Amino acid sequence: MLRQLRALVAATATTAAMVVAAPAAYADPHCEWDRATNKMVCTDGGSPGGPGTPGGPGGGGGNAPTCEVTGLYNDYCNAQGDPCFRNDPAAVQDPGENGLDPEAKPHPDSHAVYWECLRADGTTYELYYWSGDEPIQQSLGERARTAIARIPLPELRAVFNPPGRTFVSLETWWWVRGATPDPVRGRALGVLAIATPDRLDVDPGDGTGVRTCPVALRRGDACTHTYRRSSGAADGSAYTARVRLIYSLRFEVGGVPTDEVEGAPSELETAWAERSVPVREAQTLVKPR
């Protein structure tokens, strides 16, 4: 049965390769999707060892194991530096089969958790732990950040109306394509991160700054901007506008909902999507009678 379960998980796993480390403590993290690398980039407030860096802990933040995870083995790097996948609860709960000592339960309601890890030579080994007694070095906030990094954010396309070009003093509508109003999810080490579209940021490109709108996914006047100068007057044939979606984050830990996790961000941003917007002066033609 255990072999069948592992085969099923392996068949449905997404093949990927990345470097994972158990990071140091974070303060006020901020995460957004980097389209160039197709990865989540998080900037934190720094760990005790030094200033924060994009996508990782501050300098001198400890000696947590680092390993390359791939395919099925993408949950955690153990103390030996081997990538592992984790099944919680384990398919085999009988101590007579999994080898766990019933007297060693850390809590009366603890259950068996299964790990399988991959050595550098391609061989694997199995480990069982009681829940609450696993050698997980990551805090809840760090596990939540890993779950956030697995959220598949959409690639947006900025749309405006009137299409093609707009005019000075004319109300211009903005919305995005490529996203849905549905939540998107990422899971890691018992934490489920759920991102729900919350609002739309629009930078019209004319120097007036970013404006915040309701989520606008179809044509309509939910998000508007009125240009006061033509793009020609601004030394260019068009303004470069940008849009992005902001998602609110909530979490489930072991299946129990929680709105906030210490050390994890409360919001997530897509990458900016750019669009050229020619803005013209409206002209009135008077025909002689």
C-alpha positions as CSV (number, residue, x, y, z in Angstrom):
1,M,0.0,0.0,0.0
2,L,2.9,2.4,0.9
3,R,4.6,1.7,-2.5
4,Q,1.3,2.5,-4.3
5,L,0.9,5.7,-2.4
6,R,4.4,6.8,-3.2
7,A,3.9,6.0,-6.8
8,L,0.6,8.0,-7.0
9,V,2.3,11.0,-5.4
10,A,5.3,10.7,-7.7
11,A,3.0,10.5,-10.8
12,T,1.2,13.7,-9.9
13,A,4.2,15.7,-8.7
14,T,5.5,18.6,-10.8
15,T,9.1,18.0,-11.9
16,A,11.1,21.0,-10.8
17,A,14.6,21.8,-9.4
18,M,15.4,24.6,-7.0
19,V,17.6,25.3,-3.9
20,V,15.9,25.2,-0.5
21,A,17.3,26.2,2.8
22,A,15.8,26.6,6.3
23,P,16.0,30.4,6.7
24,A,16.7,32.5,9.8
25,A,14.1,34.6,11.5
26,Y,12.3,37.3,9.4
27,A,10.7,40.6,10.2
28,D,7.9,42.2,8.1
29,P,8.6,40.1,4.9
30,H,7.3,41.3,1.6
31,C,6.9,38.8,-1.3
32,E,6.1,39.3,-5.0
33,W,6.4,37.3,-8.2
34,D,9.4,37.8,-10.4
35,R,8.4,37.1,-14.0
36,A,12.0,37.1,-15.2
37,T,13.0,34.2,-13.0
38,N,9.5,32.7,-12.6
39,K,10.1,32.6,-8.9
40,M,8.8,34.2,-5.8
41,V,11.1,36.9,-4.5
42,C,10.8,37.9,-0.8
43,T,12.4,40.8,0.8
44,D,12.6,40.7,4.6
45,G,13.6,43.1,7.4
46,G,16.8,41.2,8.1
47,S,17.9,38.5,10.5
48,P,20.1,39.0,13.5
49,G,23.2,38.4,11.4
50,G,22.8,41.3,9.0
51,P,20.5,43.1,6.5
52,G,17.9,41.2,4.6
53,T,18.3,40.2,1.0
54,P,15.8,39.4,-1.7
55,G,14.7,35.8,-1.7
56,G,16.6,34.8,1.4
57,P,17.6,35.5,5.0
58,G,20.0,38.2,6.2
59,G,23.7,37.6,6.3
60,G,25.1,35.4,9.1
61,G,21.7,33.9,9.9
62,G,22.8,30.4,10.8
63,N,24.0,27.2,9.2
64,A,20.7,25.5,8.1
65,P,21.1,22.7,5.6
66,T,20.8,23.5,1.9
67,C,20.1,21.0,-0.9
68,E,18.8,20.7,-4.4
69,V,15.2,19.4,-4.4
70,T,13.6,17.9,-7.5
71,G,10.4,16.2,-8.5
72,L,8.8,14.4,-5.6
73,Y,11.5,15.3,-3.1
74,N,10.6,18.9,-2.7
75,D,9.3,19.3,0.9
76,Y,12.4,19.7,3.0
77,C,16.2,19.5,3.3
78,N,17.1,17.3,6.3
79,A,20.1,17.6,8.5
80,Q,22.2,15.5,6.2
81,G,21.4,17.8,3.3
82,D,19.2,15.3,1.5
83,P,15.9,16.4,-0.1
84,C,12.8,14.7,1.3
85,F,9.1,14.5,0.8
86,R,6.7,14.2,3.7
87,N,3.4,12.4,4.1
88,D,1.3,13.6,7.1
89,P,-0.4,11.5,8.3
90,A,1.6,8.5,7.2
91,A,-0.3,5.7,5.4
92,V,1.0,3.2,7.9
93,Q,0.0,4.1,11.5
94,D,0.5,0.8,13.2
95,P,3.7,1.0,15.3
96,G,4.2,-2.7,14.7
97,E,4.7,-1.9,11.0
98,N,6.4,1.5,11.1
99,G,8.7,0.8,14.0
100,L,7.7,3.7,16.2
101,D,7.7,3.3,19.9
102,P,4.2,4.0,21.3
103,E,5.7,5.0,24.6
104,A,7.7,7.8,22.9
105,K,4.6,9.7,21.7
106,P,5.2,13.4,22.6
107,H,1.4,13.9,23.0
108,P,-1.4,11.3,23.5
109,D,-3.0,12.3,20.2
110,S,0.2,12.2,18.2
111,H,0.2,10.3,14.9
112,A,2.8,8.8,12.6
113,V,4.4,11.0,9.9
114,Y,6.3,9.5,7.0
115,W,9.4,10.9,5.3
116,E,11.3,9.6,2.3
117,C,14.6,11.2,1.5
118,L,16.9,11.0,-1.6
119,R,20.7,10.5,-1.3
120,A,23.1,12.1,-3.8
121,D,23.7,8.7,-5.4
122,G,20.0,8.3,-6.2
123,T,19.1,5.8,-3.4
124,T,16.3,6.6,-1.0
125,Y,15.6,5.9,2.7
126,E,12.5,6.0,4.8
127,L,11.9,7.7,8.2
128,Y,8.9,7.7,10.6
129,Y,8.3,10.3,13.3
130,W,5.6,11.0,15.8
131,S,3.8,14.3,15.0
132,G,5.2,16.9,17.2
133,D,8.6,15.2,17.3
134,E,9.9,15.8,13.7
135,P,13.3,17.4,13.2
136,I,11.8,20.3,11.3
137,Q,14.1,23.3,11.7
138,Q,11.8,25.8,10.1
139,S,9.4,28.0,12.1
140,L,5.8,28.3,11.2
141,G,6.4,31.6,9.4
142,E,9.2,30.1,7.3
143,R,7.0,27.1,6.4
144,A,4.3,29.6,5.4
145,R,6.8,31.4,3.2
146,T,7.7,28.2,1.5
147,A,3.9,27.5,0.8
148,I,3.6,31.1,-0.6
149,A,6.4,30.4,-3.0
150,R,4.4,27.6,-4.4
151,I,1.4,29.7,-5.3
152,P,0.9,29.9,-9.0
153,L,0.3,33.6,-9.7
154,P,-1.1,34.6,-13.2
155,E,0.7,36.5,-15.8
156,L,-1.3,39.6,-16.4
157,R,-2.2,41.6,-19.5
158,A,-3.1,45.3,-19.0
159,V,-6.2,46.5,-21.0
160,F,-7.6,50.0,-21.3
161,N,-10.5,51.6,-23.1
162,P,-10.8,53.3,-25.5
163,P,-8.6,50.7,-27.2
164,G,-5.4,51.6,-28.9
165,R,-5.2,55.2,-27.7
166,T,-7.0,57.6,-25.4
167,F,-7.5,61.3,-25.2
168,V,-6.8,64.1,-22.7
169,S,-9.7,64.8,-20.3
170,L,-11.4,61.5,-21.4
171,E,-12.1,59.0,-18.6
172,T,-10.0,55.9,-19.4
173,W,-11.0,52.5,-18.1
174,W,-8.5,49.9,-16.8
175,W,-8.8,46.2,-16.2
176,V,-6.6,43.1,-16.5
177,R,-6.8,39.8,-18.3
178,G,-5.1,36.5,-17.4
179,A,-6.5,36.3,-13.8
180,T,-9.6,34.9,-12.2
181,P,-11.5,36.0,-9.1
182,D,-10.8,32.5,-7.6
183,P,-8.3,31.9,-4.8
184,V,-4.9,30.3,-5.7
185,R,-3.1,28.0,-3.3
186,G,0.3,26.7,-2.3
187,R,1.2,24.0,0.2
188,A,4.3,23.1,2.2
189,L,5.1,21.2,5.4
190,G,1.5,21.2,6.7
191,V,0.8,24.8,5.8
192,L,-1.7,25.8,3.1
193,A,-1.3,29.4,1.8
194,I,-4.4,30.8,0.2
195,A,-4.2,34.0,-1.9
196,T,-7.4,35.8,-2.9
197,P,-7.5,38.8,-5.3
198,D,-8.0,41.9,-3.2
199,R,-7.4,45.0,-5.4
200,L,-5.8,46.3,-8.5
201,D,-2.9,48.8,-8.6
202,V,-2.6,51.0,-11.7
203,D,0.2,53.3,-12.5
204,P,-1.0,55.3,-15.6
205,G,2.6,56.3,-16.4
206,D,1.9,60.1,-16.5
207,G,3.6,60.8,-13.2
208,T,0.5,61.0,-11.1
209,G,1.4,57.9,-9.2
210,V,-0.2,54.6,-8.5
211,R,-3.9,54.5,-7.9
212,T,-5.7,51.6,-6.1
213,C,-8.9,50.2,-7.6
214,P,-11.2,47.3,-6.9
215,V,-10.3,44.0,-8.7
216,A,-11.2,44.6,-12.3
217,L,-11.1,41.5,-14.5
218,R,-13.4,42.6,-17.3
219,R,-14.4,45.7,-19.2
220,G,-16.1,48.3,-17.1
221,D,-15.6,51.6,-15.2
222,A,-14.6,50.0,-11.8
223,C,-11.1,51.5,-12.4
224,T,-10.6,54.8,-14.3
225,H,-8.0,57.5,-14.8
226,T,-8.2,60.8,-16.7
227,Y,-5.1,62.0,-18.4
228,R,-4.4,65.7,-18.2
229,R,-1.5,65.9,-20.7
230,S,-0.9,64.3,-24.0
231,S,1.9,61.8,-24.2
232,G,3.4,63.9,-27.0
233,A,3.6,66.8,-24.6
234,A,5.5,64.6,-22.2
235,D,8.4,64.0,-24.7
236,G,7.1,60.6,-25.8
237,S,4.7,59.0,-28.3
238,A,3.1,57.0,-25.4
239,Y,3.0,56.7,-21.7
240,T,4.2,53.4,-20.2
241,A,1.5,52.3,-17.8
242,R,1.7,49.4,-15.3
243,V,-0.8,47.2,-13.5
244,R,-0.6,44.5,-10.9
245,L,-2.9,42.5,-8.7
246,I,-2.6,42.4,-4.9
247,Y,-3.7,39.2,-3.2
248,S,-4.7,38.9,0.5
249,L,-3.2,35.9,2.2
250,R,-4.6,33.5,4.7
251,F,-3.4,30.2,6.0
252,E,-4.4,26.8,7.2
253,V,-2.1,25.0,9.6
254,G,-2.8,21.3,9.8
255,G,-6.2,22.0,8.3
256,V,-7.1,24.6,10.9
257,P,-7.8,28.1,9.4
258,T,-5.7,31.1,10.6
259,D,-5.7,34.6,9.2
260,E,-2.2,35.5,10.3
261,V,1.1,33.7,10.7
262,E,4.0,35.5,12.4
263,G,6.9,35.9,10.1
264,A,4.8,35.5,6.9
265,P,3.4,38.4,4.8
266,S,-0.3,39.2,4.7
267,E,-0.3,40.1,1.1
268,L,1.2,39.0,-2.2
269,E,1.7,40.9,-5.4
270,T,2.0,39.8,-9.0
271,A,4.7,41.2,-11.3
272,W,3.9,44.5,-12.9
273,A,2.4,44.2,-16.4
274,E,3.3,47.1,-18.7
275,R,1.3,48.7,-21.5
276,S,2.1,51.6,-23.9
277,V,-0.7,54.2,-23.8
278,P,-0.7,56.9,-26.5
279,V,-2.7,59.9,-25.2
280,R,-3.8,62.5,-27.8
281,E,-5.3,66.0,-27.7
282,A,-8.9,65.9,-28.8
283,Q,-9.5,68.2,-31.7
284,T,-12.8,69.7,-32.9
285,L,-13.3,70.2,-36.6
286,V,-15.6,73.0,-37.7
287,K,-17.0,72.5,-41.3
288,P,-18.1,75.6,-43.2
289,R,-21.7,75.7,-44.2
